């Protein structure tokens, strides 16, 4: 069974690599058994998107900003490990 794959597409012109890498690190730490990969995809034009197995779960253009980390973890959890408790970050 293939584990889910997350892709974080970020704008290089906006210098959002560090933000994308931070989300990547946090997701890999939280879901170390549930994920097969968290990939960083450089792009341009102000894009910042998070996809789980090709399904868009966050789009900066649509939502007007970046996700709070607990919210992003909940969005990912709901798709890859619905029964997993997130502890203090779930509030």
Number of C-alpha atoms within 10 A of each C-alpha: 3 6 12 16 16 24 20 22 21 26 18 16 13 13 12 16 18 10 13 23 16 12 21 18 14 15 21 17 11 14 18 12 10 16 20 14 16 20 16 17 16 16 14 13 10 15 18 24 20 27 18 20 13 11 11 13 14 20 17 15 12 8 9 8 11 14 16 9 15 14 13 18 19 18 17 22 19 12 13 18 14 11 8 13 11 14 7 7 11 11 7
